[in-house]
Amino acid sequence: MNYFLVDVLTPYKVLAKAVPAESLLVPTVRGQINLLPEHTHVIAKLDTGTLSLLGGADDPDRHFSITTGVLKVLGKKITILTNVGEEGKEINLERAQRAFKNASEKLLSESLSDDELLKYRRKAERAQLRIQIAQKFQK
């Protein structure tokens, strides 16, 4: 029995539209939350992490790498607006590993400004997350 319909959207692409789910695990800036049936209405800021849509017996589970954004829960409709996102089964592991290596090398540079340091830390974090998701869910 599915309780929610979930949309996962980026500025560039619709990652999922009206996907049925029984529960969701969502990374927010205040920690991970688990959305279950009859959840109260919520608007929350998202953090970089793994978004898991658990479909139950009727539908497969789906996992996404997301980078910041907003979550809106209104009744049985959940909308995830993320700045960057990718479904686990679509992640290119080699590309993610290259991105992590490049960001890590840039972080070793002594001539980075504060903005560049933050930029490359976020790139490394995002690449590491994509590697973890790909290794865990591409079987």
N, C-alpha and C positions, 0 to 999 in steps of 0.2 A: 504494500500500500504506500503510495507516494504522497508526501505531505506538502512539498514545495515545488514551484517551478522556478528555475534559476537561470538568469542571464549573466554571462561574463563578457564584458565589453572593454575594449581598449579604444583609444582615439583612431586607430588604424584598422581595426579588425573586430569582427564578432567572433569570440572564441567559443561561445555556447549560447544557444537561444532556446528558452523554454525547456530546459533539461529537467526531468523529474528527479527528485532526490528525497530521501527520508531524513537525512541529516547532513550538516555541513560542518567542517572544521575550517575556521577562518583566522588568518593571522592579523591581529589588530595592533595598533601602537601600544595598547594596554595589555597585550598578551593574546594567546589563542582563545577563541570562543567556540563553543559547540552549539550550533543552532538545531533545536529539536522541535517537534510539533507543538503548536500553541505558543510559540515564542512571542514575546512582546515585540512591539514595533521598535526598531532600532535604526539609528544612523551612526556609523562609526568610521574612524580613519583607519585605513589598512596599512600594514607594514609589509616589508618584503618577506615572503615566505611561501609555504605550500598551502594552496587552497584545495581541500578535498571534498568532493561531492559524493556522498555515499548513497547509492541507488537502491540498496536493499535487494530483495530476491528478484524483483521484476526488471531492474535496470543495472547496468554495470557501474562500478565506481569509476570516477574520473578525477584526475589530479592535475593541478595547474601550478606553474611557477608564476607568482605575481609580484609586482614591485609598486608599492604604495597605491593609494587610491581611496575610494569610498565604498562602504557597504550600506545598502538600504534594505531593511526588512519591513514589509508592509503586508500583513495577512499571510497568504500563502505564496506571495511573490517576493523573490529575493533578487536584488540587482547588485552586481559587483562591477564597479567602474574602476579599472586599474590602468595605470600609466603604461605599463609594459606587462605582457602576459604571454604564456605559451603553455599549451597542453603537454603533459609529460610524455605522451607517446610520439609527439612531434619534435622533441628536442634533439638536436644534432649534437651528440656527445663529443665528437672531435672538435667541433666549433666551440663548444662551451669550454673544453679544456684549453684550447688556444686562447680564448678570451681571458680565462683565469691566469694563464701564464703571462700574457701581455700586461694585464693589470698589475700582477704581482711584481713584474720587472719594473714597471713605471713607479711603483711605490718605493722601490729601493733608491730611486733618484733623490739626490739631496737638494735639487733646485726646484722642487715643486712649491707652488703657492698653496695657501690654505684651501682655496677653491679646487685646485687640481688634486690635492691630497684627498679631499672629500669625494671628488668625482671618481678617482681610481679605487678608493675603498668601496664605494657603491658598486662599481663595475666588478670588482673581485668578489664581493658578497653575492651579487646576482649570478655570476658565472658559477660560483661554488654551489649555490642552490640548484641551478640547472643541472649540474653534474650529479648531485645527489638524487634529484628526481629521476633523471634519465637512468641511472644505475638501479634505482629501486623499482621503477615502474615499467621499464622496457624489457620485459622477459617473455 
